[in-house]
Amino acid sequence: METPQVAEEKETLARVTGETGGDLVLRRVGAHYEIYSNGVFLMDTRDGTSEREMVRASLAALPRGRGRARVLIGGLGVGFSAREALDDPRVSLVEVVELEPQVIAWHDGELGEAAGYVHRDPRCRVHNADIVAWTEAAAGRPQRYDAICLDTDNGPDWTVTEANGRLYRAAGLDLLKGLLAPGGVLAFWSANPVESFEALLRERFTHVEAIEVTVAHSIPDTVYLAREA
């Protein structure tokens, strides 16, 4: 006889109006947390394999003998990308740009448990800002990054805001490339492969890799890595 499945207890912990004007919800389902925007699932704390792989693969692709690495992450989310970077002993600085102030605030509470309160690490700086505007401003500052990992959208063809589309076009890629230190790596998370975007990367970088990451109960995610020789 099969053991009947027990439904996980669900609890809405917070509901706010997000920066894009929609309904932003934090929900607990059993032992995990989920974030929704206008009723559409964005992310949860169940896995995080591909988000972590994006950062892990970026750091692994850096030249051997690299000194202390500086990492820029687009999107705080549930904190898995930032946690992966902070867990690497080579990393001296992690800057995270997150559009939603409430997502940042949730990390002070129960959501922060999922990734170990990354924003409290002295090496981590969390900026409440629009990623496009922030990177444009960063172009005028001397700081450059060894790895830039963007997980702000579901991919080049499914962005959270219309403005984010610029990140995946020629001008945005040129801007991001200019923020890389010599030998640095640019990475993008995507829910699916996008051939036209990969082609655009190959026009600008000598080395481009599309990594397929198997995740539980879903089609594989895709991580794009781009770097110069």
Backbone as a ProteinNet text record, in pm:
[ID]
protein_1_A
[PRIMARY]
METPQVAEEKETLARVTGETGGDLVLRRVGAHYEIYSNGVFLMDTRDGTSEREMVRASLAALPRGRGRARVLIGGLGVGFSAREALDDPRVSLVEVVELEPQVIAWHDGELGEAAGYVHRDPRCRVHNADIVAWTEAAAGRPQRYDAICLDTDNGPDWTVTEANGRLYRAAGLDLLKGLLAPGGVLAFWSANPVESFEALLRERFTHVEAIEVTVAHSIPDTVYLAREA
[TERTIARY]
85.8	0	89.5	57.2	134.1	101.3	204.7	183.5	124.8	11.8	-48.3	42.2	51.1	133.5	63.4	142.7	89.8	113.4	7.7	19	102	193.7	277.1	194	218.4	147.3	193.3	98.2	129.6	90.1	177.5	150.9	205.7	121.6	168	227.9	357.7	428.6	423.9	420.1	417.8	360.4	291.6	237.3	253.9	329.8	357.2	344	343.8	348.8	494.7	538	677.6	712.2	840.2	888.7	831.9	793.1	734.8	584.2	530.6	388.1	301.6	360.9	283.5	278.7	211.2	193.2	312.8	386.1	503.9	474.6	489	445.9	558.7	576.4	666	579.7	600.7	518.7	609.6	565.7	634.3	551.3	617	551.8	633.6	582.3	659.4	783.4	899.9	1026	1090.5	1022	1082.2	1006.6	1073.2	1014.9	1001.8	897.1	870.7	842.3	882	852.7	773.7	662.3	574.7	560.3	542.8	513.4	387.8	282.7	155	105.5	124.6	77.8	167.1	276.4	369	488.4	517.2	629.7	761.2	844.5	975.3	1088.4	1088.4	1200.6	1161.4	1241	1219.4	1351.8	1346.7	1468.2	1488.4	1416.7	1424.4	1553.4	1610.6	1723.7	1840.2	1836.4	1944.5	2065.3	2053.8	2168.3	2224.2	2137.7	2187.4	2238.4	2176.1	2225.2	2365.1	2384.1	2517.2	2618.4	2575.3	2665.6	2709.3	2621.2	2658.2	2779.6	2777.8	2887.9	3008.9	2986.4	3096.6	3174.5	3101.2	3166.5	3240.2	3183.9	3249.6	3383.9	3385.9	3510	3611.2	3561.3	3650.6	3715.7	3649.4	3700.5	3803.8	3824	3922.2	4063.6	4155.7	4293.4	4355.9	4437.6	4507.1	4598.7	4610.8	4694.9	4629	4500.1	4427.6	4428.8	4443.7	4440.4	4298.7	4273.3	4142.4	4041.3	3929.3	3832	3720.5	3678.1	3564.1	3449	3332.5	3217.7	3099.9	3038.2	2915.2	2801.4	2694	2579.2	2455	2387	2260.7	2146.4	2078	1964.7	2002.4	1943.7	1967.3	1885.2	1756.8	1669.6	1667.7	1684.9	1687.8	1830.6	1926.6	2062.1	2159	2116.8	2204.1	2328	2312.7	2427.4	2530.2	2482.7	2573.5	2641.2	2567.1	2625.5	2736.5	2715.2	2817.5	2945.4	2930.8	3048.3	3119.4	3044.1	3104	3170.8	3125.3	3184.5	3316.6	3350.5	3477.1	3586	3692.4	3795.5	3870.3	3860.4	3928.9	3855.6	3729.2	3645.5	3665.5	3699.1	3721	3605.5	3524.6	3413.6	3300.4	3178.7	3058.4	2964.6	2934.3	2836.5	2711.5	2597.1	2469.6	2377.4	2316.5	2221.1	2082.9	1992.3	1857.1	1754.5	1661.7	1560.8	1460.7	1418.6	1309.1	1358.5	1328.4	1372.6	1313.9	1193.6	1131.7	1202.9	1255.7	1333	1455.8	1519.9	1634.6	1590.2	1478.8	1428.4	1393.2	1340.4	1303.7	1425.4	1542.7	1664.1	1703.8	1644.9	1667.5	1582.9	1482.3	1392.5	1416	1305.9	1315.8	1380.2	1359.8	1418.3	1570.7	1627	1772.3	1832.5	1755	1806.2	1850.2	1783.7	1808.9	1952.3	2010.6	2146.5	2242.3	2201.8	2292.6	2313.6	2208	2213.2	2334.4	2338	2454.4	2484.9	2382.2	2403.1	2474.1	2487.4	2556	2705.9	2748.8	2891.1	2962.6	3072	3140.8	3194.7	3208.3	3255.5	3142.9	3017.4	2901.2	2836.1	2812.2	2741.7	2618.5	2502.4	2377.5	2326.2	2304.1	2256.7	2112	2024.5	1885.8	1880	1881.8	1887.9	1844.1	1811	1783.6	1915.7	1927	2054.3	2104.5	2015.1	2058.1	2116.3	2044.8	2093.2	2222.1	2229.5	2347.3	2471.1	2459.2	2576.1	2617.3	2522.3	2556.7	2636.7	2595.9	2669.4	2806.1	2813.2	2939	3044.6	3001.3	3096.5	3186	3138.6	3217.3	3303.3	3301.7	3382.9	3500.7	3607.4	3726.1	3711.8	3616.3	3602.6	3571.7	3645.6	3619.6	3604.4	3539	3501.1	3562.5	3602.1	3656.8	3545.8	3429	3313.4	3188.2	3107.1	2976.2	2873.1	2783.1	2684.9	2544.6	2468.7	2337.6	2225	2144	2025.9	1906.9	1889.7	1782.8	1654.1	1663.4	1548.6	1541.4	1435.6	1426.6	1503.9	1567.2	1648.3	1636.9	1713.1	1712.5	1575.9	1491.5	1361.7	1246.5	1279.5	1174.9	1226.4	1220.4	1276	1169.6	1215.2	1124.3	1068.2	1152.6	1108.8	1153.1	1082.3	1116.3	1256.3	1294.5	1426.2	1539.3	1516	1620.9	1661.3	1576.4	1609.8	1740.1	1778.2	1902.5	2024.7	2015.9	2129	2166.7	2070.8	2092.1	2109.9	2119.4	2143.3	2286.3	2323.9	2462.7	2514.6	2438.6	2485.4	2505	2413.3	2424.9	2543.5	2565.9	2680.3	2812.3	2818.3	2939.3	2963.3	2855.7	2867.1	2919.1	2860.5	2902.4	3045.7	3081.4	3218.5	3317.9	3279	3365.9	3383.7	3294.6	3305.6	3390.9	3435.3	3517.5	3664.6	3730	3875	3935.4	4060.5	4123.6	4113.2	4066.7	4050.5	3923.7	3837.9	3715.3	3610.4	3509.1	3404.9	3268	3189	3051.3	2958.6	2861.8	2772.2	2627.3	2541.5	2397.4	2324.2	2219.4	2130.4	2009.7	1966.1	1848.7	1769.5	1638.1	1552.3	1552.2	1607.9	1611.2	1720.8	1770.2	1871.2	1811.8	1888.2	1844.3	1957.2	1940.8	2049.3	2091.4	1995.4	2029.7	2115.8	2089.5	2169.7	2310.1	2320.4	2452.1	2534.3	2468.7	2538.8	2590.7	2511.4	2552.8	2674.5	2675.7	2792.1	2916.6	2901.2	3016	3073.7	2994.8	3045.6	3136.6	3126.8	3197.3	3302.1	3297.7	3391.8	3456.5	3583.3	3654.2	3614.4	3568.1	3526.9	3384.1	3293.4	3154.9	3114.6	3052.5	3008.8	2865.1	2782.9	2645.8	2641.7	2618.5	2619.2	2475.9	2441.6	2308.7	2313.9	2225.7	2225.2	2094.9	2105.7	1988.1	1933.5	1803.9	1738.4	1620.7	1581.7	1474.5	1339.7	1263.2	1124.3	1107.6	1204.1	1192	1285.9	1267.6	1362.2	1494.3	1607.3	1736.3	1743.4	1812.8	1843.1	1968.8	1993	2111	2192.1	2321.8	2413.2	2509.3	2514.6	2607	2728.9	2847.5	2973.9	3044.2	3094.7	3166.4	3291.9	3402.7	3528.3	3622.7	3723.2	3829.3	3939.3	4028.6	4137.2	4227.8
-119.7	0	124.9	219.5	342.3	433.1	498.8	594.2	722.1	766.4	889.2	1008.9	1097.2	1216.3	1319.4	1379	1480.9	1617.8	1693.4	1826.3	1917.3	1991.8	2083.8	2203.6	2244.6	2360.2	2487	2569.7	2692.5	2813.5	2914.9	3036.5	3157.3	3256.5	3381	3468.2	3495.9	3572.4	3722.2	3761.4	3904.6	3923.6	4035.3	4074.7	4225.2	4270	4412.5	4447.9	4576.8	4624.7	4641.3	4571.1	4574.8	4699.7	4714.7	4831.7	4838.4	4725.2	4724.7	4746.4	4769.6	4798.5	4677.8	4559.2	4437.2	4390	4278.8	4216.8	4125.4	4153.2	4074.1	3998.2	3866.1	3781.6	3688.7	3679.8	3581.9	3477.2	3351.4	3242.3	3132.4	3074.3	2956.7	2834.1	2733	2607.1	2496.6	2440.4	2343.5	2408.8	2353.9	2408	2506.7	2538.6	2622.4	2754.1	2846.1	2977.6	2998.3	3067.6	3096.7	3246.4	3301.4	3441	3444.3	3518.7	3533.2	3680.9	3707	3841.6	3835.2	3904.8	3902.4	3759.7	3676.6	3539.5	3444.8	3496.8	3414.6	3376.7	3248.2	3199	3255.2	3309.8	3361.4	3269	3230.1	3152.4	3090.4	2991.3	2933	2883.9	2829	2784.7	2634.1	2566.4	2420.5	2367.1	2438.4	2381.4	2480.1	2568.6	2665.7	2611.2	2490.6	2429.1	2516.3	2565	2639.7	2778.1	2841.9	2971.9	2958.1	2852.7	2828.3	2791.5	2712.4	2671.9	2791.6	2888.5	3009.2	3075.6	3090	3153.6	3061.6	2935.3	2839.1	2829.3	2818.3	2805.5	2933.9	3047.7	3175.8	3185.2	3151	3158.7	3054.4	2937	2832.2	2871.7	2958.5	2998.9	3111.2	3167.9	3275.2	3220.1	3303	3255.9	3201.9	3101.2	3045	3149.4	3143.2	3238.5	3372.4	3381.2	3506.2	3540.8	3666	3709.8	3711.7	3791.2	3799.8	3849.7	3779.7	3808.1	3899.1	3989.1	4076.7	4031.2	4014.6	3957.5	4054.2	4076.4	4154.7	4060.1	4063.6	3976.1	4061.4	4035.6	4102.1	4018.3	4065.3	3994.4	3922.1	3964.3	3895.9	3768.6	3776.9	3660.1	3597.5	3466.4	3396.9	3383.3	3442.3	3452.8	3343.1	3247.8	3135.6	3177.1	3271.3	3314.9	3385.3	3475.6	3547.1	3450.7	3352.5	3256.1	3175.3	3133.7	3056.1	3138	3266.4	3352.1	3370.5	3394.6	3418	3293.5	3176.7	3052.1	3019.1	3092.1	3068.4	3152.2	3089.9	3164.2	3266.7	3258.1	3356	3489.5	3490.4	3609.4	3709.2	3831.6	3935.9	4034.5	4041.4	4136.7	4081.1	4092.8	4058.2	4177.6	4233.2	4341.5	4284.9	4306.4	4254.4	4371.3	4372.5	4477.5	4414.5	4462.7	4407.7	4520.2	4502.8	4605.4	4621.9	4511.3	4514.2	4534.8	4648.3	4671.5	4569.7	4519.9	4426	4290.6	4252.1	4127.8	4139	4254.2	4277.6	4269.8	4332.8	4332.3	4191.7	4109.2	3971.9	3890.9	3929.3	3857.7	3885.3	3984.1	4005.7	3911.6	3852.2	3761.3	3618	3544.6	3400.4	3364.8	3446.6	3416	3412.4	3493.9	3497.8	3367.2	3283.6	3155	3065.7	3078.3	2988.3	2996.3	3115.6	3132.7	3187.8	3181.2	3221.4	3371.4	3449.4	3594.9	3655.5	3638.9	3681.9	3830.6	3911.6	4056.5	4099.6	4009.8	4042.5	4012.4	3946.5	3918.1	4049.5	4081	4208.4	4223.1	4111.9	4120.5	4148.1	4150.5	4162.7	4300.3	4363.8	4492.1	4474.2	4503.6	4490.7	4629.7	4653	4782.5	4768.7	4852.5	4855.6	4949.6	4891.6	4973.4	4891.3	4962.4	4900.1	4859.9	4736.4	4685.4	4761.1	4803	4875.3	5010.4	5086.2	5216.6	5203.4	5100.2	5082.4	5053.7	4966.8	4935.2	5054.1	5132.8	5253.3	5349.6	5366	5451.9	5393	5260.8	5194.6	5212.7	5234.3	5251.6	5372.2	5469.7	5589.1	5577.8	5460.7	5440.2	5348	5353.6	5272.8	5124.2	5084.7	4944.9	4855.8	4746	4646.1	4510	4417.4	4291.4	4171.8	4073.5	3950.9	3860.6	3869.2	3792.9	3877	3880.9	3945.5	3837.7	3813.5	3706	3764.4	3753.2	3816.7	3713.8	3727.5	3642.4	3732.1	3834.9	3931.7	3893.9	3803.4	3769	3618	3574.1	3432.4	3400.5	3503.1	3482.8	3599.2	3597.3	3708.1	3738.1	3636.2	3657.1	3657.8	3670	3673.3	3757.9	3890.2	3981.9	4028.1	4061.5	4108.3	4245.3	4332.5	4463.9	4481.5	4566	4590.2	4647.6	4734.8	4798.2	4696.9	4587.6	4486.2	4423.3	4437.6	4382.9	4436.8	4556.5	4616.4	4533.9	4464.9	4385.2	4276.2	4233.4	4121.7	4166.3	4296.9	4349.8	4401.9	4443.3	4480.9	4588.4	4695.2	4805.5	4760	4677.9	4629.2	4537.2	4449.2	4358.4	4434.8	4539.3	4620.9	4691.4	4738.7	4804.3	4706.7	4588.8	4488.8	4442.8	4426.2	4387.2	4490.8	4618	4724.6	4726.2	4657.2	4651.1	4532.9	4449.7	4334.4	4372.4	4314.6	4324.3	4237	4260	4173.8	4026.8	3944.2	3802.2	3768.6	3867.8	3846.5	3768.3	3722.1	3635.5	3699.6	3699.1	3747.8	3627.1	3616.9	3501	3545.8	3470.1	3495.3	3366.6	3378.8	3266.7	3277	3162.4	3160.7	3033.2	3044.4	2927.4	2836.1	2884.6	2805.8	2860.1	2779.6	2828.6	2927.8	3030.3	3131.4	3148.2	3088.4	3083.4	3222.2	3312	3445.5	3521.2	3499.3	3563.6	3504.3	3374.2	3310.3	3362.8	3382.3	3434.7	3576	3655.2	3791.7	3790.6	3697.6	3684.2	3647.2	3557.8	3510.5	3621.3	3721.2	3834.4	3923.4	3911.6	4004.6	3939.3	3808.3	3738.6	3623.1	3597	3489.5	3351.6	3344.7	3217.5	3230.4	3150.4	3148.9	3003.4	2978.6	2843.3	2847	2756.7	2740.2	2611.7	2626.1	2511.9	2472.8	2349.7	2298	2240.8	2289.9	2247.6	2174.3	2049	1969.9	2011	2035.7	2074.1	1980.2	1969.9	1877.5	1924.1	1830.4	1852.6	1966.6	1984.8	2092.7	2064.6	2140.4	2130.8	2192.9	2154.9	2208.5	2360.7	2424.1	2566.1	2582.1	2703.9	2731.7	2843.8	2823.7	2926.9	2961.6	3089	3135.3	3197.8	3152.6	3211.2	3273.7	3395	3463.7	3529.8	3515.5	3575.6	3591.8	3674.7	3689.5	3588.1	3567.1	3469.9	3514.2
0	0	0	-89.3	-96	22.4	72.1	180.7	123.4	174.5	120.6	144.1	41.6	55	143.3	229.7	319.5	256.6	241.5	181.7	271.7	210.1	287.2	332.9	454.1	508	436.7	394.8	322.8	406.5	405.6	482	406.3	382.5	321.1	430.3	418.2	520.8	495.8	368.5	336.2	197.1	179.4	49.7	36.7	-63.2	-81.4	-228.7	-258.1	-396	-433.7	-537.3	-578.2	-657.2	-687.8	-760.3	-901.5	-956.9	-1090.6	-1087.5	-967.2	-952.8	-930.6	-930.5	-913.7	-770	-752.8	-622.1	-594.1	-488.4	-453.3	-324.9	-330.4	-218.4	-173.6	-41.8	18.7	87.3	50.8	104.2	159.5	270	322.9	289.2	233.1	199.8	265.3	371.3	447.2	504.4	471.5	522.5	425.8	316.1	213	194.6	122.1	96.4	-54	-93.5	-233.9	-250.5	-364.8	-396.8	-526.9	-524.9	-641.2	-676.6	-805.2	-852.2	-938.3	-897	-968.8	-991.3	-890.6	-898.3	-975.6	-1033.4	-1111.7	-1024	-1018.6	-939	-991.8	-901.1	-939.1	-896.3	-768.3	-715.2	-582.4	-540.3	-408.5	-351.9	-231.5	-163.7	-171.9	-261.2	-264.8	-324.6	-421	-491.9	-501.1	-598.3	-614.8	-688.8	-747.2	-813.8	-925.9	-1013.3	-1129.1	-1091	-991.2	-945.7	-887.3	-808.4	-751	-859.8	-957.2	-1064.7	-1147.2	-1167	-1239.8	-1175.9	-1043.9	-972.9	-967.6	-938.2	-927.4	-1058.6	-1169.2	-1299.1	-1337.3	-1300.6	-1330.2	-1259.1	-1131.3	-1054	-1102	-1141	-1190.7	-1323.1	-1400.3	-1531.2	-1523	-1405.8	-1391.2	-1411.4	-1459.9	-1482.1	-1354	-1369.4	-1254	-1190.7	-1059	-989.1	-965.2	-999.3	-977.1	-829	-798.4	-658.9	-605.7	-507.1	-445.5	-547.2	-560.1	-665.7	-616.8	-704.1	-679.3	-768.9	-708.6	-779.4	-773.7	-888.4	-896.1	-930.5	-850.5	-873.1	-896.4	-1005.9	-1034	-982	-878.2	-819.7	-691.7	-579.8	-452.1	-442.9	-482.2	-476.6	-339.2	-333.6	-204.7	-152	-222.2	-169.5	-210	-293.1	-325.2	-405	-498.5	-578.6	-490.8	-406.4	-316	-219.9	-168.9	-75.9	-141.4	-266.5	-337	-351.7	-384.1	-398.2	-264.6	-160	-28.5	28.1	-13.2	35.6	-32.3	-138.4	-207.4	-139.4	-90.3	-16.8	-99.6	-233.3	-317.6	-323.9	-284.9	-304.2	-189.6	-225.7	-125.6	-117.8	-224.2	-227.8	-312.5	-260.8	-336.4	-331.6	-446.9	-455.2	-522.2	-458.1	-507.6	-537.1	-653.7	-691.7	-699.4	-613.9	-605.3	-618.6	-711.4	-738.4	-624.3	-564.7	-468.2	-324.7	-262.8	-124.4	-27.5	-57.2	34.6	32.7	-82.5	-88.5	2	-1.3	87.3	233	264.3	402.2	448.9	358.5	396.1	438.8	392.2	431.4	576.3	637.5	780.7	864.2	802.5	872.1	832.6	821.5	797.5	664.5	560.7	430.6	438.8	526.8	540.9	586.3	651.6	699	583.4	469	355.7	306.1	307.5	255.2	359.9	484.2	591.3	603.9	580	600.1	528.6	399.1	320.3	337.8	353.5	360	488.6	585.1	709.6	703.6	596.6	579.1	546.9	615.4	590.1	448.8	375.4	237.4	139	187	98.5	111.3	-1.7	-6.2	-94.3	-38.1	-112.3	-147.5	-275.9	-324.5	-370.7	-318.9	-364.8	-485.2	-604.6	-725.5	-846.1	-952	-1080.5	-1143.8	-1188.5	-1236.6	-1359.5	-1447.9	-1567.4	-1528.1	-1444.5	-1400.5	-1320.1	-1237.2	-1150.8	-1233.8	-1333.4	-1416.3	-1501.6	-1545.6	-1621.7	-1535	-1409	-1317	-1283.7	-1272.1	-1236.9	-1345.1	-1467.7	-1577.3	-1553.5	-1475.5	-1446.8	-1322.6	-1258.3	-1137.5	-1170	-1089.7	-1122.6	-1092.7	-1007.7	-968.3	-1087.9	-1100.1	-1202.9	-1134.8	-1202	-1137.9	-1211	-1132	-1188.1	-1241.1	-1180.8	-1227.9	-1212.7	-1316.6	-1312.9	-1343.3	-1247.8	-1260.7	-1252.1	-1359.7	-1366.2	-1359.3	-1255.1	-1235.4	-1203.4	-1286.2	-1263.2	-1335	-1431.8	-1515.5	-1534.2	-1601.8	-1637.5	-1764.6	-1821.2	-1939.8	-2035.6	-2144.1	-2240.2	-2300.2	-2313	-2374.6	-2274.6	-2146.3	-2042.7	-1926	-1942.6	-1844	-1745	-1624.3	-1519.7	-1554.7	-1608.7	-1654.6	-1799.8	-1871.4	-2012	-2025.2	-1929.2	-1934.2	-1924.6	-1855.6	-1841.3	-1973.3	-2074.9	-2205.6	-2260.2	-2215.8	-2264.3	-2224.1	-2111	-2064.4	-2163.9	-2245.3	-2335.8	-2480.8	-2500.7	-2634.4	-2645.9	-2764.1	-2790.7	-2695.8	-2677.4	-2592	-2448.2	-2397.5	-2260.9	-2242.6	-2339.7	-2331.1	-2336.1	-2419	-2425.4	-2292.6	-2229.9	-2100	-1994.8	-1989.5	-1891	-1915.4	-2040.7	-2072.9	-2022.6	-2029.5	-1981.8	-1830.8	-1757.7	-1611.7	-1564.7	-1658.6	-1623.4	-1612.3	-1511.7	-1503.3	-1613	-1651.3	-1752.7	-1713.9	-1807.3	-1780.6	-1705.1	-1682.8	-1606.6	-1683.8	-1611.1	-1667.7	-1649.9	-1756.2	-1753	-1763.4	-1671.2	-1669.6	-1664	-1731.1	-1731.6	-1697.2	-1614.5	-1586.4	-1679.5	-1731.2	-1817.9	-1794	-1799.6	-1780.2	-1902.3	-2013.5	-2136.6	-2226.9	-2320.7	-2414.4	-2513.4	-2548.1	-2644.8	-2746.5	-2862.8	-2961.4	-3008.7	-3026	-3075.1	-2974.2	-2845.3	-2742	-2739.4	-2751	-2754.1	-2871.8	-2985	-3101.8	-3076.2	-3005.7	-2973.4	-2880.3	-2786.4	-2697.5	-2777.9	-2873.7	-2950.6	-3038.8	-3069.9	-3146.7	-3062.8	-2929.7	-2841.1	-2752	-2738.4	-2651.2	-2727.6	-2696.5	-2765.2	-2713	-2588.2	-2531.1	-2475.9	-2527.2	-2481.2	-2458.4	-2344.2	-2310.7	-2261.2	-2311.5	-2263.1	-2181.5	-2051.8	-1960.6	-1928.7	-1955.5	-1922.3	-1780.4	-1694.9	-1555.1	-1525.1	-1488.4	-1455	-1319.2	-1313.1	-1188.3	-1164.1	-1038.3	-1001.8	-1056	-1112.2	-1152.1	-1251.1	-1343.7	-1441.3	-1557.7	-1666.5	-1776.7	-1731	-1792.4	-1748.6	-1762.8	-1669.3	-1679.9	-1764.9	-1810.2	-1891.4	-1826.9	-1818.4	-1771.3	-1885.7	-1920.9	-2025.2	-1959.4	-2001.6	-1956.7	-2075.9	-2057.2	-2165.4	-2110	-2179.8	-2135.3	-2253.6	-2231	-2328.6	-2297.1	-2391	-2371.4	-2257.2
[MASK]
+++++++++++++++++++++++++++++++++++++++++++++++++++++++++++++++++++++++++++++++++++++++++++++++++++++++++++++++++++++++++++++++++++++++++++++++++++++++++++++++++++++++++++++++++++++++++++++++++++++++++++++++++++++++++++++++++++++

